[in-house]
């Protein structure tokens, strides 16, 4: 009897202890703890990746480029080309295109630099005259004070430290560009083998889902890059033609900047168009600048209403608010490069979530060189 009396409270505690977590408050507490744990791990992972961003960013850029060029390499392989030869041809073609773009920019800037400087000087004089004699005139003493403030800022220590920072950024850019070239070559040559290496620990359904994730990731990245390139080419031709017709200086470099800016959705092409309008305002006057603004607005409307839905298709199934939030987060974390990479990363993340929650993970291999599921690596 004594023993039963002693064990009774223990049984009561064991009976009611699980009930503490079965009510609504207990379930909410468990869910909140899980969310906090996931957020903590995410923050720690992002912080760790930012510490090695000189490696992470080149890997991401190389992966995106490999996804865009990979179908061309696979096409050459299916036609009987050896893997190394097909990779070398595609890789060399990409380098020629990039080198040609850089050469055109440099030559255009050098050939029109003197003209732009003279036109800019005249434009600044006209702007100063307008500010002094316009409908809201400014006192010349205030104008001189503002000019002196600009000169003092240009000679300040902040500008000198910014120049040193810019030198380090250039060094990091060159190192990152070299890493992109090397990593891209190996992704194109041995991408399937690299992916197969990461799949070794997994079997069964999980392996099949991971293969589907790999396939869908390459589809989304490749479709995004190719679709964005087509849209950017249309923007470049339309805006560049308008700049050439109105004889705006540096029309070709500005058109190339429009092409590059189009890879930042929503804001990239608009910012590049504003830059072109500013150059037209300084060099050609307000009427030409207004025409450039109208052309940029019309091209952006054409892109948003027609080109993006038709060309991009399912490569970018993201709401505009999600794109804007991704752009903001990417810019805060990694600057301009983060803004360029944020949207494709967000699109891939959403595609992975859709694939992982799908019921049927069976599909065709990512490319002809990838062994089928449950096969032993050679």
TORSE-654462 format. One line per field, with one value per residue (C-alpha): residue in one letter; x, y, z; residue number from 1. Coordinates in nm, 4 decimals. Layout:
BEGIN
aa: c(A;...)
px: c(X;...)
py: c(Y;...)
pz: c(Z;...)
i: c(NUM;...)
***
This chain:
BEGIN
aa: c(X;X;X;X;X;X;X;X;X;X;X;X;X;X;X;X;X;X;X;X;X;X;X;X;X;X;X;X;X;X;X;X;X;X;X;X;X;X;X;X;X;X;X;X;X;X;X;X;X;X;X;X;X;X;X;X;X;X;X;X;X;X;X;X;X;X;X;X;X;X;X;X;X;X;X;X;X;X;X;X;X;X;X;X;X;X;X;X;X;X;X;X;X;X;X;X;X;X;X;X;X;X;X;X;X;X;X;X;X;X;X;X;X;X;X;X;X;X;X;X;X;X;X;X;X;X;X;X;X;X;X;X;X;X;X;X;X;X;X;X;X;X;X;X;X;X;X;X;X;X;X;X;X;X;X;X;X;X;X;X;X;X;X;X;X;X;X;X;X;X;X;X;X;X;X;X;X;X;X;X;X;X;X;X;X;X;X;X;X;X;X;X;X;X;X;X;X;X;X;X;X;X;X;X;X;X;X;X;X;X;X;X;X;X;X;X;X;X;X;X;X;X;X;X;X;X;X;X;X;X;X;X;X;X;X;X;X;X;X;X;X;X;X;X;X;X;X;X;X;X;X;X;X;X;X;X;X;X;X;X;X;X;X;X;X;X;X;X;X;X;X;X;X;X;X;X;X;X;X;X;X;X;X;X;X;X;X;X;X;X;X;X;X;X;X;X;X;X;X;X;X;X;X;X;X;X;X;X;X;X;X;X;X;X;X;X;X;X;X;X;X;X;X;X;X;X;X;X;X;X;X;X;X;X;X;X;X;X;X;X;X;X;X;X;X;X;X;X;X;X;X;X;X;X;X;X;X;X;X;X;X;X;X;X;X;X;X;X;X;X;X;X;X;X;X;X;X;X)
px: c(0.0000;0.2789;0.4391;0.1204;0.0735;0.4244;0.3986;0.0563;0.1814;0.4416;0.1727;-0.0350;0.2592;0.3299;-0.0324;-0.0643;0.2830;0.2146;-0.1074;0.1038;0.2182;-0.1033;-0.3151;-0.3071;-0.0554;0.1822;0.1658;0.2232;0.5247;0.6779;0.6190;0.7681;1.0782;1.1163;1.0846;1.3397;1.5804;1.5422;1.5894;1.8988;2.0519;1.9670;2.1297;2.4406;2.4636;2.4258;2.6846;2.9267;2.8744;2.9311;3.2703;3.3760;3.1781;3.4892;3.4361;3.0563;2.9731;3.2004;3.0509;2.6956;2.7821;2.9567;2.6567;2.4167;2.6366;2.6784;2.3011;2.2662;2.5469;2.4997;2.2351;2.4729;2.7526;2.5149;2.4000;2.7607;2.8168;2.5090;2.6490;2.9622;3.1948;3.4203;3.3381;3.6570;3.6260;3.2587;3.3345;3.6322;3.4303;3.1440;3.3840;3.5923;3.2789;3.1662;3.5060;3.5039;3.1600;3.2590;3.5895;3.4113;3.1654;3.4450;3.6437;3.3446;3.2852;3.6499;3.6859;3.3571;3.4471;3.7949;3.6679;3.3938;3.5482;3.6790;3.3494;3.1567;3.3787;3.3295;2.9541;2.9312;3.1124;2.8664;2.5784;2.6991;2.7321;2.3768;2.2484;2.4246;2.2823;1.9323;1.9656;2.0780;1.8179;1.5332;1.1882;1.3383;1.6751;1.9572;2.2026;2.5507;2.7073;2.5090;2.6233;2.9873;2.9443;2.7964;3.0844;3.3409;3.1676;3.1922;3.5633;3.6303;3.4494;3.6512;3.9714;3.8581;3.9887;3.6581;3.7155;4.0761;3.9662;3.6949;3.9604;4.1579;3.8411;3.7735;4.1229;4.0546;3.7195;3.8961;4.1413;3.8553;3.6771;3.9780;4.0255;3.6550;3.6545;3.9474;3.7630;3.4485;3.6443;3.8064;3.4904;3.2761;3.5118;3.4898;3.1129;3.0743;3.3194;3.2392;2.9106;2.7327;3.0138;3.0211;2.6466;2.6726;2.9389;2.7005;2.4253;2.6312;2.5039;2.1362;1.9216;1.5636;1.3015;1.5341;1.7858;1.5138;1.3913;1.7438;1.7881;1.4651;1.5895;1.9082;1.7164;1.4672;1.7442;1.9271;1.6016;1.5093;1.8571;1.9048;1.5592;1.6027;1.9388;1.8356;1.4986;1.6516;1.9176;1.6482;1.4532;1.7750;1.8689;1.5331;1.5747;1.9281;1.8332;1.5346;1.7039;2.0379;1.8695;1.6962;2.0253;2.2015;1.9230;1.9360;2.3188;2.3620;2.7301;2.8396;2.5287;2.6905;2.8299;2.4980;2.3129;2.5461;2.4786;2.1064;2.1717;2.3586;2.1046;1.8192;1.9495;1.8229;1.4427;1.2063;1.4752;1.7853;1.6746;1.4988;1.8133;2.0205;1.7633;1.7781;2.1571;2.1159;1.8660;2.1108;2.3861;2.1429;2.0422;2.4016;2.5164;2.2070;1.9656;1.6301;1.4262;1.6431;1.6538;1.2724;1.2529;1.4954;1.2783;0.9684;1.1501;1.2686;0.9160;0.7685;1.0312;0.9743;0.5998;0.6572;0.8924;0.6596;0.3356;0.4556;0.8155;0.8482;0.5353;0.6079;0.9856;1.0357;0.7401;0.7673;1.1287;1.0313;0.7065;0.7488;0.5250;0.6595;0.6616;0.8747;1.1156;1.1388;1.2046;1.4694;1.6381;1.6431;1.7857;2.0460;2.1558;2.1924;2.3928;2.6187;2.5655;2.5147;2.6206;2.3674;2.0934;2.1841;2.1906;1.8961;1.6141;1.7464;1.8291;1.4752;1.3292;1.5429;1.4449;1.0764;1.1264;1.3102;1.0247;0.7747;0.9836;1.0523;0.6847;0.5777;0.4382;0.6134;0.9906;1.0592;1.1908;1.4488;1.8168;1.9417;2.1404;2.2569;2.5828;2.4195;2.3726;2.0198;1.8935;2.0182;2.3176;2.6697;2.9146;3.1904)
py: c(0.0000;0.2349;0.1700;0.2497;0.5721;0.6792;0.6095;0.7685;1.1286;1.0182;0.8587;1.1740;1.3842;1.1488;1.1619;1.5394;1.6343;1.5661;1.7660;2.0762;2.0705;1.9435;2.2545;2.5501;2.7473;2.4502;2.3873;2.7582;2.7531;2.4543;2.6153;2.9456;2.7653;2.5879;2.9166;3.0859;2.7966;2.8135;3.1918;3.1612;2.8991;3.1102;3.4225;3.2279;3.0698;3.4058;3.5646;3.2816;3.3043;3.6806;3.6229;3.4215;3.6180;3.6399;3.2666;3.2421;3.5134;3.3720;3.0262;3.1614;3.3626;3.0633;2.8406;3.0859;3.1151;2.7368;2.6940;2.9325;2.7815;2.4175;2.3327;2.4440;2.2243;1.9266;1.9824;1.9652;1.6482;1.4829;1.5572;1.3610;1.6272;1.5261;1.6800;1.8839;2.0166;2.1118;2.2867;2.4694;2.5972;2.7241;2.8717;3.0449;3.1838;3.3339;3.4943;3.6414;3.7951;3.9453;4.0707;4.2263;4.4093;4.5486;4.6532;4.8357;5.0235;5.1293;5.2381;5.4304;5.6151;5.7013;5.8273;6.0485;6.1505;6.4924;6.5781;6.4763;6.6884;6.9990;6.9445;6.8793;7.2061;7.3941;7.2121;7.3077;7.6726;7.6672;7.5101;7.7735;8.0513;7.9018;7.8882;8.2532;8.3980;8.1421;8.1785;8.0984;8.2758;8.1840;8.4379;8.4138;8.4132;8.1018;7.9453;8.0182;7.8755;7.5564;7.5280;7.5774;7.3114;7.0649;7.1417;7.0981;6.7658;6.6485;6.7276;6.5808;6.2692;6.0919;6.1025;5.9825;5.6931;5.6161;5.6009;5.3490;5.1473;5.1607;5.0232;4.7262;4.6729;4.6630;4.4064;4.1916;4.2244;4.0992;3.8079;3.7241;3.7422;3.4993;3.2594;3.2836;3.1847;2.8831;2.7636;2.8111;2.5964;2.3080;2.3455;2.3163;2.0293;1.8216;1.9629;1.6271;1.4495;1.7215;1.6893;1.3109;1.3412;1.5375;1.2797;0.9831;0.9846;0.9780;0.6891;0.6197;0.8925;1.1528;1.0945;1.1217;1.4480;1.5885;1.4960;1.6757;1.9755;1.9813;1.9615;2.2281;2.4569;2.4430;2.4982;2.8044;2.9590;2.8891;3.0153;3.3244;3.4188;3.3485;3.5230;3.8241;3.8460;3.8574;4.1274;4.3218;4.3004;4.4504;4.7305;4.7959;4.8146;5.0439;5.2858;5.2736;5.3540;5.6538;5.7783;5.7425;5.9200;6.2148;6.2172;6.1737;6.1248;5.7776;5.6222;5.2784;5.2567;5.3808;5.1146;4.8482;4.9814;4.9436;4.5814;4.5094;4.6962;4.4894;4.1924;4.3738;4.3394;4.6309;4.8945;4.8107;4.9267;5.2290;5.3449;5.2954;5.4952;5.7764;5.7814;5.8136;6.0962;6.2797;6.2525;6.3846;6.6695;6.7775;6.7318;6.8009;7.0032;6.9439;6.8699;6.5743;6.4538;6.4613;6.2549;6.0009;5.9765;5.9136;5.6405;5.4740;5.4765;5.3318;5.0561;4.9663;4.9423;4.7180;4.5015;4.4643;4.4062;4.1943;4.0741;3.9542;3.7301;3.5841;3.5384;3.4507;3.2117;3.0041;3.0921;3.3749;3.2845;3.5516;3.8378;4.1881;4.2478;3.9363;4.0556;4.3982;4.2459;4.0137;4.3062;4.5074;4.2213;4.1390;4.5013;4.5330;4.2109;4.2325;4.5618;4.5647;4.2004;4.1049;4.2869;4.0965;3.7573;3.8089;3.7451;3.4209;3.2903;3.3710;3.2024;2.8914;2.8800;2.8875;2.6205;2.3961;2.4317;2.3329;2.0340;1.9093;1.9157;1.7337;1.3812;1.2235;1.2815;1.0681;1.2492;1.2340;1.2975;1.6549;1.6037;1.3058;1.2787;1.2340;0.8668;0.7517;0.7322;0.4502;0.3865;0.3364;0.6163;0.5170)
pz: c(0.0000;0.0816;-0.2525;-0.4456;-0.2558;-0.3368;-0.7081;-0.7576;-0.7847;-1.0377;-1.2525;-1.2312;-1.3412;-1.6310;-1.7317;-1.7406;-1.8618;-2.2321;-2.2098;-2.1525;-2.5175;-2.6763;-2.6313;-2.8703;-2.6651;-2.6457;-3.0194;-3.0867;-2.8534;-3.0313;-3.3701;-3.2514;-3.1220;-3.4565;-3.6472;-3.4214;-3.4710;-3.8507;-3.8512;-3.6330;-3.8600;-4.1661;-4.0198;-3.9184;-4.2649;-4.4425;-4.2140;-4.2830;-4.6591;-4.6520;-4.4933;-4.7995;-5.0577;-5.2765;-5.3342;-5.3049;-5.5603;-5.8366;-5.7777;-5.8133;-6.1253;-6.2799;-6.1998;-6.3665;-6.6759;-6.6893;-6.6778;-6.9717;-7.1818;-7.0759;-7.3396;-7.6155;-7.4742;-7.4480;-7.8066;-7.9285;-7.7266;-7.8749;-8.2208;-8.1422;-8.0065;-7.7219;-7.3861;-7.3619;-7.7173;-7.6765;-7.3489;-7.4983;-7.7950;-7.5774;-7.3243;-7.5914;-7.7553;-7.4242;-7.3665;-7.7191;-7.6620;-7.3263;-7.4652;-7.7620;-7.5364;-7.3188;-7.6272;-7.7768;-7.4503;-7.4168;-7.7800;-7.7761;-7.4573;-7.5859;-7.9218;-7.7747;-7.4438;-7.5583;-7.7233;-7.4132;-7.1881;-7.4045;-7.4317;-7.0601;-6.9880;-7.2098;-7.0438;-6.6960;-6.8057;-6.9452;-6.6244;-6.4146;-6.6334;-6.5976;-6.2184;-6.2063;-6.4481;-6.4333;-6.2762;-5.9351;-5.9489;-5.7130;-5.5789;-5.7348;-5.3889;-5.3009;-5.6290;-5.5442;-5.1957;-5.3372;-5.5853;-5.3071;-5.0987;-5.3874;-5.4321;-5.0589;-5.0592;-5.3589;-5.1696;-4.8379;-4.6655;-4.7286;-5.1032;-5.0615;-4.8411;-5.0948;-5.3658;-5.1581;-5.1058;-5.4796;-5.5461;-5.3182;-5.4908;-5.8287;-5.6914;-5.5587;-5.8930;-6.0864;-5.8451;-5.8639;-6.2435;-6.2571;-6.0251;-6.2389;-6.5504;-6.3837;-6.2052;-6.5159;-6.7224;-6.4757;-6.4404;-6.8165;-6.8448;-6.5329;-6.4049;-6.4185;-6.2334;-5.9665;-5.9112;-5.9010;-5.6310;-5.4087;-5.4676;-5.3443;-4.9833;-5.0892;-5.2060;-5.3039;-5.3019;-5.1569;-5.4341;-5.6969;-5.5462;-5.5397;-5.9054;-5.9795;-5.7818;-5.9907;-6.3158;-6.2156;-6.0878;-6.4207;-6.6081;-6.4020;-6.4148;-6.7856;-6.8769;-6.6626;-6.8163;-7.1754;-7.1351;-6.9630;-7.2348;-7.5052;-7.3194;-7.2541;-7.6232;-7.7248;-7.4689;-7.5896;-7.9575;-7.8961;-7.6551;-7.8397;-8.1706;-8.0115;-7.8660;-8.2022;-8.3902;-8.1496;-8.1593;-7.7854;-7.6933;-7.5768;-7.7305;-7.7696;-7.4129;-7.2745;-7.4751;-7.3340;-6.9832;-7.0572;-7.1592;-6.8352;-6.6234;-6.7663;-6.5652;-6.2533;-6.2866;-6.2280;-6.1682;-6.3743;-6.7186;-6.5676;-6.3852;-6.7013;-6.8987;-6.6425;-6.6822;-7.0583;-7.0068;-6.7785;-7.0400;-7.3030;-7.0703;-7.0148;-7.3750;-7.5884;-7.3774;-7.2061;-7.5221;-7.6254;-7.2635;-7.2495;-7.5693;-7.4188;-7.1064;-7.3214;-7.5161;-7.1934;-7.0473;-7.3674;-7.3829;-7.0173;-7.0757;-7.3770;-7.1727;-6.8748;-7.0670;-7.3599;-7.3570;-6.9972;-6.9962;-7.3421;-7.3257;-6.9597;-6.9383;-6.6193;-6.5524;-6.3192;-6.1418;-5.8744;-5.7733;-5.8279;-5.4507;-5.3971;-5.6677;-5.5047;-5.1610;-5.3078;-5.4840;-5.1608;-4.9562;-5.2206;-5.2480;-4.8701;-4.8427;-5.1500;-5.3342;-5.7110;-5.7492;-5.4843;-5.6752;-5.9925;-5.8175;-5.5821;-5.8280;-5.9860;-5.6368;-5.5218;-5.8320;-5.7749;-5.4069;-5.4948;-5.7625;-5.5136;-5.2632;-5.5328;-5.6408;-5.2884;-5.1952;-5.5149;-5.4831;-5.7826;-5.7851;-6.0963;-6.4032;-6.6791;-6.5982;-6.5779;-6.8967;-7.1048;-6.9121;-6.5706;-6.4678;-6.3827;-6.0278;-5.7979;-6.0247;-5.8959;-5.9853;-6.2237)
i: c(1;2;3;4;5;6;7;8;9;10;11;12;13;14;15;16;17;18;19;20;21;22;23;24;25;26;27;28;29;30;31;32;33;34;35;36;37;38;39;40;41;42;43;44;45;46;47;48;49;50;51;52;53;54;55;56;57;58;59;60;61;62;63;64;65;66;67;68;69;70;71;72;73;74;75;76;77;78;79;80;81;82;83;84;85;86;87;88;89;90;91;92;93;94;95;96;97;98;99;100;101;102;103;104;105;106;107;108;109;110;111;112;113;114;115;116;117;118;119;120;121;122;123;124;125;126;127;128;129;130;131;132;133;134;135;136;137;138;139;140;141;142;143;144;145;146;147;148;149;150;151;152;153;154;155;156;157;158;159;160;161;162;163;164;165;166;167;168;169;170;171;172;173;174;175;176;177;178;179;180;181;182;183;184;185;186;187;188;189;190;191;192;193;194;195;196;197;198;199;200;201;202;203;204;205;206;207;208;209;210;211;212;213;214;215;216;217;218;219;220;221;222;223;224;225;226;227;228;229;230;231;232;233;234;235;236;237;238;239;240;241;242;243;244;245;246;247;248;249;250;251;252;253;254;255;256;257;258;259;260;261;262;263;264;265;266;267;268;269;270;271;272;273;274;275;276;277;278;279;280;281;282;283;284;285;286;287;288;289;290;291;292;293;294;295;296;297;298;299;300;301;302;303;304;305;306;307;308;309;310;311;312;313;314;315;316;317;318;319;320;321;322;323;324;325;326;327;328;329;330;331;332;333;334;335;336;337;338;339;340;341;342;343;344;345;346;347;348;349;350;351;352;353;354;355;356;357;358;359;360;361;362;363;364;365;366;367;368;369;370;371;372;373;374;375;376;377;378)
***
